[in-house]
Amino acid sequence: EEVADSVPNEISDDFKKVAGAYRTFADAMSGLDLSNPSAGQFNPDSLAGLEQASREFDAPEFQQAVENIETFLEDNCVAN
């Protein structure tokens, strides 16, 4: 989210949307104990939180934000 404060205004809100989705996902991951993944025993509430957090990546608002960032970068930052 700190990066969103330093990007051009045209894509600042988009960066905040993308950063927020990744933060939500990271927070959900913090509830999982990955030290022994072969055990396969994860807290069902943690898994449900992770599943819910991952849905943000499929949301139309997230997809639009990613597209806006990509378009901005292609139009303003990629050498032709």
PAGU-335893 format. One record per residue: z, x, y of N, C-alpha, C, O in turn. Coordinates in steps of 0.001 Angstrom, whole numbers, plus 500000, padded with zeros to 6 digits. Layout:
BEGIN
<site><n_w>Z</n_w><n_u>X</n_u><n_v>Y</n_v><ca_w>Z</ca_w><ca_u>X</ca_u><ca_v>Y</ca_v><c_w>Z</c_w><c_u>X</c_u><c_v>Y</c_v><o_w>Z</o_w><o_u>X</o_u><o_v>Y</o_v></site>
...
This chain:
BEGIN
<site><n_w>500000</n_w><n_u>500812</n_u><n_v>498815</n_v><ca_w>500000</ca_w><ca_u>500000</ca_u><ca_v>500000</ca_v><c_w>500000</c_w><c_u>500859</c_u><c_v>501255</c_v><o_w>499516</o_w><o_u>500430</o_u><o_v>502301</o_v></site>
<site><n_w>500536</n_w><n_u>502062</n_u><n_v>501158</n_v><ca_w>500513</ca_w><ca_u>502964</ca_u><ca_v>502307</ca_v><c_w>499080</c_w><c_u>503308</c_u><c_v>502695</c_v><o_w>498776</o_w><o_u>503459</o_u><o_v>503878</o_v></site>
<site><n_w>498206</n_w><n_u>503433</n_u><n_v>501713</n_v><ca_w>496809</ca_w><ca_u>503750</ca_u><ca_v>501983</ca_v><c_w>496172</c_w><c_u>502630</c_u><c_v>502800</c_v><o_w>495350</o_w><o_u>502895</o_u><o_v>503677</o_v></site>
<site><n_w>496542</n_w><n_u>501390</n_u><n_v>502522</n_v><ca_w>495965</ca_w><ca_u>500252</ca_u><ca_v>503242</ca_v><c_w>496211</c_w><c_u>500348</c_u><c_v>504735</c_v><o_w>495424</o_w><o_u>499831</o_u><o_v>505528</o_v></site>
<site><n_w>497285</n_w><n_u>500998</n_u><n_v>505121</n_v><ca_w>497589</ca_w><ca_u>501154</ca_u><ca_v>506534</ca_v><c_w>496716</c_w><c_u>502207</c_u><c_v>507205</c_v><o_w>496649</o_w><o_u>502260</o_u><o_v>508433</o_v></site>
<site><n_w>496049</n_w><n_u>503039</n_u><n_v>506422</n_v><ca_w>495248</ca_w><ca_u>504114</ca_u><ca_v>507005</ca_v><c_w>493743</c_w><c_u>503929</c_u><c_v>506812</c_v><o_w>492959</o_w><o_u>504764</o_u><o_v>507264</o_v></site>
<site><n_w>493332</n_w><n_u>502856</n_u><n_v>506150</n_v><ca_w>491898</ca_w><ca_u>502598</ca_u><ca_v>505972</ca_v><c_w>491380</c_w><c_u>501771</c_u><c_v>507141</c_v><o_w>492173</o_w><o_u>501184</o_u><o_v>507878</o_v></site>
<site><n_w>490071</n_w><n_u>501715</n_u><n_v>507323</n_v><ca_w>489515</ca_w><ca_u>500909</ca_u><ca_v>508409</ca_v><c_w>489964</c_w><c_u>499444</c_u><c_v>508322</c_v><o_w>490167</o_w><o_u>498903</o_u><o_v>507235</o_v></site>
<site><n_w>490109</n_w><n_u>498834</n_u><n_v>509470</n_v><ca_w>490576</ca_w><ca_u>497450</ca_u><ca_v>509534</ca_v><c_w>489730</c_w><c_u>496493</c_u><c_v>508699</c_v><o_w>490241</o_w><o_u>495501</o_u><o_v>508180</o_v></site>
<site><n_w>488440</n_w><n_u>496791</n_u><n_v>508569</n_v><ca_w>487533</ca_w><ca_u>495907</ca_u><ca_v>507838</ca_v><c_w>487946</c_w><c_u>495712</c_u><c_v>506377</c_v><o_w>487653</o_w><o_u>494675</o_u><o_v>505781</o_v></site>
<site><n_w>488615</n_w><n_u>496691</n_u><n_v>505810</n_v><ca_w>488986</ca_w><ca_u>496590</ca_u><ca_v>504394</ca_v><c_w>490489</c_w><c_u>496723</c_u><c_v>504155</c_v><o_w>490929</o_w><o_u>496835</o_u><o_v>503010</o_v></site>
<site><n_w>491262</n_w><n_u>496711</n_u><n_v>505210</n_v><ca_w>492711</ca_w><ca_u>496869</ca_u><ca_v>505076</ca_v><c_w>493331</c_w><c_u>495758</c_u><c_v>504220</c_v><o_w>494128</o_w><o_u>496039</o_u><o_v>503326</o_v></site>
<site><n_w>492971</n_w><n_u>494511</n_u><n_v>504486</n_v><ca_w>493522</ca_w><ca_u>493404</ca_u><ca_v>503701</ca_v><c_w>493093</c_w><c_u>493494</c_u><c_v>502240</c_v><o_w>493857</o_w><o_u>493157</o_u><o_v>501336</o_v></site>
<site><n_w>491862</n_w><n_u>493952</n_u><n_v>502019</n_v><ca_w>491377</ca_w><ca_u>494105</ca_u><ca_v>500649</ca_v><c_w>492175</c_w><c_u>495181</c_u><c_v>499906</c_v><o_w>492538</o_w><o_u>495004</o_u><o_v>498744</o_v></site>
<site><n_w>492442</n_w><n_u>496296</n_u><n_v>500591</n_v><ca_w>493256</ca_w><ca_u>497353</ca_u><ca_v>499975</ca_v><c_w>494653</c_w><c_u>496840</c_u><c_v>499661</c_v><o_w>495215</o_w><o_u>497170</o_u><o_v>498617</o_v></site>
<site><n_w>495213</n_w><n_u>496042</n_u><n_v>500549</n_v><ca_w>496553</ca_w><ca_u>495490</ca_u><ca_v>500313</ca_v><c_w>496549</c_w><c_u>494577</c_u><c_v>499100</c_v><o_w>497493</o_w><o_u>494595</o_u><o_v>498311</o_v></site>
<site><n_w>495498</n_w><n_u>493777</n_u><n_v>498939</n_v><ca_w>495389</ca_w><ca_u>492880</ca_u><ca_v>497789</ca_v><c_w>495316</c_w><c_u>493686</c_u><c_v>496493</c_v><o_w>496016</o_w><o_u>493381</o_u><o_v>495528</o_v></site>
<site><n_w>494471</n_w><n_u>494709</n_u><n_v>496476</n_v><ca_w>494312</ca_w><ca_u>495539</ca_u><ca_v>495274</ca_v><c_w>495605</c_w><c_u>496302</c_u><c_v>494982</c_v><o_w>496054</o_w><o_u>496350</o_u><o_v>493837</o_v></site>
<site><n_w>496195</n_w><n_u>496890</n_u><n_v>496003</n_v><ca_w>497440</ca_w><ca_u>497642</ca_u><ca_v>495816</ca_v><c_w>498558</c_w><c_u>496729</c_u><c_v>495318</c_v><o_w>499354</o_w><o_u>497125</o_u><o_v>494466</o_v></site>
<site><n_w>498616</n_w><n_u>495522</n_u><n_v>495842</n_v><ca_w>499647</ca_w><ca_u>494580</ca_u><ca_v>495410</ca_v><c_w>499508</c_w><c_u>494217</c_u><c_v>493945</c_v><o_w>500503</o_w><o_u>494098</o_u><o_v>493231</o_v></site>
<site><n_w>498269</n_w><n_u>494042</n_u><n_v>493495</n_v><ca_w>498044</ca_w><ca_u>493713</ca_u><ca_v>492086</ca_v><c_w>498472</c_w><c_u>494870</c_u><c_v>491184</c_v><o_w>499096</o_w><o_u>494656</o_u><o_v>490144</o_v></site>
<site><n_w>498135</n_w><n_u>496088</n_u><n_v>491587</n_v><ca_w>498547</ca_w><ca_u>497250</ca_u><ca_v>490781</ca_v><c_w>500058</c_w><c_u>497452</c_u><c_v>490819</c_v><o_w>500652</o_w><o_u>497876</o_u><o_v>489828</o_v></site>
<site><n_w>500682</n_w><n_u>497151</n_u><n_v>491955</n_v><ca_w>502136</ca_w><ca_u>497269</ca_u><ca_v>492042</ca_v><c_w>502806</c_w><c_u>496250</c_u><c_v>491105</c_v><o_w>503762</o_w><o_u>496579</o_u><o_v>490401</o_v></site>
<site><n_w>502303</n_w><n_u>495033</n_u><n_v>491105</n_v><ca_w>502835</ca_w><ca_u>493992</ca_u><ca_v>490223</ca_v><c_w>502698</c_w><c_u>494412</c_u><c_v>488761</c_v><o_w>503620</o_w><o_u>494234</o_u><o_v>487965</o_v></site>
<site><n_w>501541</n_w><n_u>494969</n_u><n_v>488420</n_v><ca_w>501317</ca_w><ca_u>495422</ca_u><ca_v>487053</ca_v><c_w>502253</c_w><c_u>496572</c_u><c_v>486697</c_v><o_w>502830</o_w><o_u>496598</o_u><o_v>485610</o_v></site>
<site><n_w>502400</n_w><n_u>497522</n_u><n_v>487616</n_v><ca_w>503297</ca_w><ca_u>498659</ca_u><ca_v>487367</ca_v><c_w>504740</c_w><c_u>498193</c_u><c_v>487205</c_v><o_w>505467</o_w><o_u>498696</o_u><o_v>486348</o_v></site>
<site><n_w>505149</n_w><n_u>497242</n_u><n_v>488020</n_v><ca_w>506503</ca_w><ca_u>496703</ca_u><ca_v>487896</ca_v><c_w>506701</c_w><c_u>496041</c_u><c_v>486534</c_v><o_w>507755</o_w><o_u>496184</o_u><o_v>485913</o_v></site>
<site><n_w>505686</n_w><n_u>495319</n_u><n_v>486077</n_v><ca_w>505769</ca_w><ca_u>494683</ca_u><ca_v>484762</ca_v><c_w>505814</c_w><c_u>495731</c_u><c_v>483653</c_v><o_w>506521</o_w><o_u>495551</o_u><o_v>482662</o_v></site>
<site><n_w>505077</n_w><n_u>496810</n_u><n_v>483809</n_v><ca_w>505085</ca_w><ca_u>497889</ca_u><ca_v>482814</ca_v><c_w>506450</c_w><c_u>498560</c_u><c_v>482738</c_v><o_w>506851</o_w><o_u>499046</o_u><o_v>481680</o_v></site>
<site><n_w>507155</n_w><n_u>498586</n_u><n_v>483847</n_v><ca_w>508450</ca_w><ca_u>499258</ca_u><ca_v>483848</ca_v><c_w>509450</c_w><c_u>498573</c_u><c_v>482921</c_v><o_w>510463</o_w><o_u>499171</o_u><o_v>482560</o_v></site>
<site><n_w>509182</n_w><n_u>497335</n_u><n_v>482535</n_v><ca_w>510057</ca_w><ca_u>496629</ca_u><ca_v>481613</ca_v><c_w>509773</c_w><c_u>496918</c_u><c_v>480152</c_v><o_w>510472</o_w><o_u>496418</o_u><o_v>479271</o_v></site>
<site><n_w>508759</n_w><n_u>497715</n_u><n_v>479888</n_v><ca_w>508410</ca_w><ca_u>498041</ca_u><ca_v>478502</ca_v><c_w>508915</c_w><c_u>499428</c_u><c_v>478135</c_v><o_w>508816</o_w><o_u>500369</o_u><o_v>478922</o_v></site>
<site><n_w>509450</n_w><n_u>499536</n_u><n_v>476942</n_v><ca_w>509873</ca_w><ca_u>500836</ca_u><ca_v>476423</ca_v><c_w>508736</c_w><c_u>501373</c_u><c_v>475567</c_v><o_w>508524</o_w><o_u>500918</o_u><o_v>474443</o_v></site>
<site><n_w>508013</n_w><n_u>502338</n_u><n_v>476103</n_v><ca_w>506860</ca_w><ca_u>502898</ca_u><ca_v>475393</ca_v><c_w>507212</c_w><c_u>504170</c_u><c_v>474635</c_v><o_w>506326</o_w><o_u>504877</o_u><o_v>474156</o_v></site>
<site><n_w>508510</n_w><n_u>504463</n_u><n_v>474525</n_v><ca_w>508911</ca_w><ca_u>505701</ca_u><ca_v>473867</ca_v><c_w>508630</c_w><c_u>505689</c_u><c_v>472369</c_v><o_w>508501</o_w><o_u>506749</o_u><o_v>471757</o_v></site>
<site><n_w>508533</n_w><n_u>504507</n_u><n_v>471776</n_v><ca_w>508249</ca_w><ca_u>504414</ca_u><ca_v>470353</ca_v><c_w>507272</c_w><c_u>503259</c_u><c_v>470115</c_v><o_w>507657</o_w><o_u>502231</o_u><o_v>469556</o_v></site>
<site><n_w>506018</n_w><n_u>503417</n_u><n_v>470531</n_v><ca_w>505066</ca_w><ca_u>502312</ca_u><ca_v>470415</ca_v><c_w>504764</c_w><c_u>501907</c_u><c_v>468979</c_v><o_w>504329</o_w><o_u>500780</o_u><o_v>468742</o_v></site>
<site><n_w>504982</n_w><n_u>502795</n_u><n_v>468016</n_v><ca_w>504696</ca_w><ca_u>502435</ca_u><ca_v>466628</ca_v><c_w>505691</c_w><c_u>501409</c_u><c_v>466100</c_v><o_w>505432</o_w><o_u>500747</o_u><o_v>465095</o_v></site>
<site><n_w>506818</n_w><n_u>501279</n_u><n_v>466771</n_v><ca_w>507799</ca_w><ca_u>500288</ca_u><ca_v>466342</ca_v><c_w>507285</c_w><c_u>498876</c_u><c_v>466586</c_v><o_w>507635</o_w><o_u>497946</o_u><o_v>465859</o_v></site>
<site><n_w>506449</n_w><n_u>498719</n_u><n_v>467618</n_v><ca_w>505839</ca_w><ca_u>497421</ca_u><ca_v>467890</ca_v><c_w>506813</c_w><c_u>496359</c_u><c_v>468348</c_v><o_w>506471</o_w><o_u>495177</o_u><o_v>468370</o_v></site>
<site><n_w>508000</n_w><n_u>496751</n_u><n_v>468707</n_v><ca_w>509011</ca_w><ca_u>495793</ca_u><ca_v>469119</ca_v><c_w>509201</c_w><c_u>495850</c_u><c_v>470632</c_v><o_w>509944</o_w><o_u>496690</o_u><o_v>471139</o_v></site>
<site><n_w>508536</n_w><n_u>494965</n_u><n_v>471338</n_v><ca_w>508701</ca_w><ca_u>494881</ca_u><ca_v>472773</ca_v><c_w>509404</c_w><c_u>493582</c_u><c_v>473109</c_v><o_w>509271</o_w><o_u>492587</o_u><o_v>472398</o_v></site>
<site><n_w>510135</n_w><n_u>493601</n_u><n_v>474170</n_v><ca_w>510821</ca_w><ca_u>492416</ca_u><ca_v>474650</ca_v><c_w>509778</c_w><c_u>491350</c_u><c_v>474986</c_v><o_w>508874</o_w><o_u>491608</o_u><o_v>475780</o_v></site>
<site><n_w>509888</n_w><n_u>490156</n_u><n_v>474394</n_v><ca_w>508900</ca_w><ca_u>489098</ca_u><ca_v>474661</ca_v><c_w>508795</c_w><c_u>488730</c_u><c_v>476144</c_v><o_w>507709</o_w><o_u>488415</o_u><o_v>476632</o_v></site>
<site><n_w>509915</n_w><n_u>488770</n_u><n_v>476853</n_v><ca_w>509873</ca_w><ca_u>488459</ca_u><ca_v>478282</ca_v><c_w>509080</c_w><c_u>489524</c_u><c_v>479041</c_v><o_w>508331</o_w><o_u>489208</o_u><o_v>479965</o_v></site>
<site><n_w>509250</n_w><n_u>490785</n_u><n_v>478644</n_v><ca_w>508507</ca_w><ca_u>491861</ca_u><ca_v>479282</ca_v><c_w>507019</c_w><c_u>491732</c_u><c_v>479009</c_v><o_w>506197</o_w><o_u>491937</o_u><o_v>479903</o_v></site>
<site><n_w>506673</n_w><n_u>491390</n_u><n_v>477772</n_v><ca_w>505269</ca_w><ca_u>491211</ca_u><ca_v>477433</ca_v><c_w>504667</c_w><c_u>490040</c_u><c_v>478196</c_v><o_w>503523</o_w><o_u>490114</o_u><o_v>478646</o_v></site>
<site><n_w>505417</n_w><n_u>488975</n_u><n_v>478341</n_v><ca_w>504942</ca_w><ca_u>487815</ca_u><ca_v>479093</ca_v><c_w>504730</c_w><c_u>488189</c_u><c_v>480558</c_v><o_w>503756</o_w><o_u>487760</o_u><o_v>481176</o_v></site>
<site><n_w>505631</n_w><n_u>488979</n_u><n_v>481107</n_v><ca_w>505480</ca_w><ca_u>489434</ca_u><ca_v>482485</ca_v><c_w>504269</c_w><c_u>490319</c_u><c_v>482661</c_v><o_w>503567</o_w><o_u>490237</o_u><o_v>483668</o_v></site>
<site><n_w>504028</n_w><n_u>491163</n_u><n_v>481677</n_v><ca_w>502858</ca_w><ca_u>492046</ca_u><ca_v>481717</ca_v><c_w>501571</c_w><c_u>491234</c_u><c_v>481634</c_v><o_w>500608</o_w><o_u>491507</o_u><o_v>482351</o_v></site>
<site><n_w>501563</n_w><n_u>490247</n_u><n_v>480766</n_v><ca_w>500385</ca_w><ca_u>489388</ca_u><ca_v>480628</ca_v><c_w>500112</c_w><c_u>488639</c_u><c_v>481941</c_v><o_w>498968</o_w><o_u>488541</o_u><o_v>482383</o_v></site>
<site><n_w>501157</n_w><n_u>488126</n_u><n_v>482541</n_v><ca_w>501003</ca_w><ca_u>487406</ca_u><ca_v>483801</ca_v><c_w>500511</c_w><c_u>488350</c_u><c_v>484904</c_v><o_w>499630</o_w><o_u>487989</o_u><o_v>485685</o_v></site>
<site><n_w>501075</n_w><n_u>489542</n_u><n_v>484963</n_v><ca_w>500668</ca_w><ca_u>490512</ca_u><ca_v>485980</ca_v><c_w>499209</c_w><c_u>490922</c_u><c_v>485794</c_v><o_w>498493</o_w><o_u>491119</o_u><o_v>486775</o_v></site>
<site><n_w>498770</n_w><n_u>491049</n_u><n_v>484562</n_v><ca_w>497395</ca_w><ca_u>491474</ca_u><ca_v>484313</ca_v><c_w>496388</c_w><c_u>490402</c_u><c_v>484727</c_v><o_w>495221</o_w><o_u>490710</o_u><o_v>484968</o_v></site>
<site><n_w>496826</n_w><n_u>489161</n_u><n_v>484809</n_v><ca_w>495933</ca_w><ca_u>488085</ca_u><ca_v>485239</ca_v><c_w>495489</c_w><c_u>488264</c_u><c_v>486691</c_v><o_w>494437</o_w><o_u>487762</o_u><o_v>487088</o_v></site>
<site><n_w>496284</n_w><n_u>488974</n_u><n_v>487471</n_v><ca_w>495899</ca_w><ca_u>489204</ca_u><ca_v>488869</ca_v><c_w>494569</c_w><c_u>489940</c_u><c_v>488957</c_v><o_w>493811</o_w><o_u>489745</o_u><o_v>489907</o_v></site>
<site><n_w>494282</n_w><n_u>490786</n_u><n_v>487970</n_v><ca_w>493032</ca_w><ca_u>491541</ca_u><ca_v>487989</ca_v><c_w>491814</c_w><c_u>490640</c_u><c_v>487760</c_v><o_w>490696</o_w><o_u>490995</o_u><o_v>488133</o_v></site>
<site><n_w>492034</n_w><n_u>489488</n_u><n_v>487152</n_v><ca_w>490952</ca_w><ca_u>488541</ca_u><ca_v>486899</ca_v><c_w>490809</c_w><c_u>487501</c_u><c_v>488006</c_v><o_w>489837</o_w><o_u>486745</o_u><o_v>488024</o_v></site>
<site><n_w>491757</n_w><n_u>487459</n_u><n_v>488914</n_v><ca_w>491734</ca_w><ca_u>486454</ca_u><ca_v>489983</ca_v><c_w>490534</c_w><c_u>486661</c_u><c_v>490896</c_v><o_w>490181</o_w><o_u>487799</o_u><o_v>491208</o_v></site>
<site><n_w>489904</n_w><n_u>485571</n_u><n_v>491328</n_v><ca_w>488750</ca_w><ca_u>485692</ca_u><ca_v>492225</ca_v><c_w>489069</c_w><c_u>486470</c_u><c_v>493504</c_v><o_w>488211</o_w><o_u>487189</o_u><o_v>494017</o_v></site>
<site><n_w>490284</n_w><n_u>486335</n_u><n_v>494020</n_v><ca_w>490662</ca_w><ca_u>487042</ca_u><ca_v>495248</ca_v><c_w>490691</c_w><c_u>488550</c_u><c_v>495023</c_v><o_w>490277</o_w><o_u>489324</o_u><o_v>495887</o_v></site>
<site><n_w>491182</n_w><n_u>488960</n_u><n_v>493856</n_v><ca_w>491209</ca_w><ca_u>490380</ca_u><ca_v>493521</ca_v><c_w>489786</c_w><c_u>490905</c_u><c_v>493361</c_v><o_w>489439</o_w><o_u>491953</o_u><o_v>493905</o_v></site>
<site><n_w>488970</n_w><n_u>490173</n_u><n_v>492614</n_v><ca_w>487592</ca_w><ca_u>490592</ca_u><ca_v>492385</ca_v><c_w>486826</c_w><c_u>490701</c_u><c_v>493708</c_v><o_w>486044</o_w><o_u>491630</o_u><o_v>493906</o_v></site>
<site><n_w>487059</n_w><n_u>489748</n_u><n_v>494606</n_v><ca_w>486383</ca_w><ca_u>489788</ca_u><ca_v>495912</ca_v><c_w>486850</c_w><c_u>490990</c_u><c_v>496720</c_v><o_w>486046</o_w><o_u>491642</o_u><o_v>497387</o_v></site>
<site><n_w>488140</n_w><n_u>491285</n_u><n_v>496664</n_v><ca_w>488664</ca_w><ca_u>492438</ca_u><ca_v>497400</ca_v><c_w>488032</c_w><c_u>493736</c_u><c_v>496893</c_v><o_w>487650</o_w><o_u>494592</o_u><o_v>497691</o_v></site>
<site><n_w>487923</n_w><n_u>493884</n_u><n_v>495585</n_v><ca_w>487294</ca_w><ca_u>495073</ca_u><ca_v>495001</ca_v><c_w>485834</c_w><c_u>495161</c_u><c_v>495441</c_v><o_w>485351</o_w><o_u>496233</o_u><o_v>495806</o_v></site>
<site><n_w>485147</n_w><n_u>494044</n_u><n_v>495403</n_v><ca_w>483744</ca_w><ca_u>494025</ca_u><ca_v>495820</ca_v><c_w>483606</c_w><c_u>494399</c_u><c_v>497297</c_v><o_w>482699</o_w><o_u>495143</o_u><o_v>497670</o_v></site>
<site><n_w>484503</n_w><n_u>493883</n_u><n_v>498130</n_v><ca_w>484462</ca_w><ca_u>494209</ca_u><ca_v>499557</ca_v><c_w>484667</c_w><c_u>495705</c_u><c_v>499797</c_v><o_w>483994</o_w><o_u>496307</o_u><o_v>500635</o_v></site>
<site><n_w>485599</n_w><n_u>496295</n_u><n_v>499057</n_v><ca_w>485864</ca_w><ca_u>497734</ca_u><ca_v>499192</ca_v><c_w>484647</c_w><c_u>498537</c_u><c_v>498744</c_v><o_w>484225</o_w><o_u>499471</o_u><o_v>499425</o_v></site>
<site><n_w>484088</n_w><n_u>498167</n_u><n_v>497594</n_v><ca_w>482912</ca_w><ca_u>498878</ca_u><ca_v>497088</ca_v><c_w>481749</c_w><c_u>498791</c_u><c_v>498069</c_v><o_w>481074</o_w><o_u>499788</o_u><o_v>498327</o_v></site>
<site><n_w>481518</n_w><n_u>497608</n_u><n_v>498610</n_v><ca_w>480423</ca_w><ca_u>497429</ca_u><ca_v>499568</ca_v><c_w>480656</c_w><c_u>498263</c_u><c_v>500817</c_v><o_w>479739</o_w><o_u>498913</o_u><o_v>501319</o_v></site>
<site><n_w>481879</n_w><n_u>498243</n_u><n_v>501312</n_v><ca_w>482189</ca_w><ca_u>499036</ca_u><ca_v>502498</ca_v><c_w>481946</c_w><c_u>500521</c_u><c_v>502238</c_v><o_w>481343</o_w><o_u>501209</o_u><o_v>503061</o_v></site>
<site><n_w>482412</n_w><n_u>501007</n_u><n_v>501107</n_v><ca_w>482225</ca_w><ca_u>502422</ca_u><ca_v>500769</ca_v><c_w>480754</c_w><c_u>502777</c_u><c_v>500625</c_v><o_w>480307</o_w><o_u>503816</o_u><o_v>501109</o_v></site>
<site><n_w>480008</n_w><n_u>501910</n_u><n_v>499960</n_v><ca_w>478569</ca_w><ca_u>502172</ca_u><ca_v>499794</ca_v><c_w>477860</c_w><c_u>502196</c_u><c_v>501144</c_v><o_w>476989</o_w><o_u>503033</o_u><o_v>501379</o_v></site>
<site><n_w>478232</n_w><n_u>501281</n_u><n_v>502025</n_v><ca_w>477570</ca_w><ca_u>501171</ca_u><ca_v>503321</ca_v><c_w>477995</c_w><c_u>502254</c_u><c_v>504311</c_v><o_w>477226</o_w><o_u>502617</o_u><o_v>505201</o_v></site>
<site><n_w>479208</n_w><n_u>502768</n_u><n_v>504162</n_v><ca_w>479743</ca_w><ca_u>503654</ca_u><ca_v>505182</ca_v><c_w>480104</c_w><c_u>505062</c_u><c_v>504722</c_v><o_w>480310</o_w><o_u>505948</o_u><o_v>505552</o_v></site>
<site><n_w>480183</n_w><n_u>505279</n_u><n_v>503418</n_v><ca_w>480701</ca_w><ca_u>506562</ca_u><ca_v>502956</ca_v><c_w>479813</c_w><c_u>507304</c_u><c_v>501976</c_v><o_w>480043</o_w><o_u>508486</o_u><o_v>501720</o_v></site>
<site><n_w>478811</n_w><n_u>506649</n_u><n_v>501424</n_v><ca_w>477958</ca_w><ca_u>507273</ca_u><ca_v>500419</ca_v><c_w>476731</c_w><c_u>507848</c_u><c_v>501103</c_v><o_w>476027</o_w><o_u>507150</o_u><o_v>501834</o_v></site>
<site><n_w>476483</n_w><n_u>509121</n_u><n_v>500860</n_v><ca_w>475305</ca_w><ca_u>509766</ca_u><ca_v>501433</ca_v><c_w>474057</c_w><c_u>509257</c_u><c_v>500722</c_v><o_w>474026</o_w><o_u>509153</o_u><o_v>499496</o_v></site>
<site><n_w>473051</n_w><n_u>508946</n_u><n_v>501491</n_v><ca_w>471789</ca_w><ca_u>508455</ca_u><ca_v>500912</ca_v><c_w>470805</c_w><c_u>509579</c_u><c_v>500760</c_v><o_w>469687</o_w><o_u>509362</o_u><o_v>500291</o_v></site>
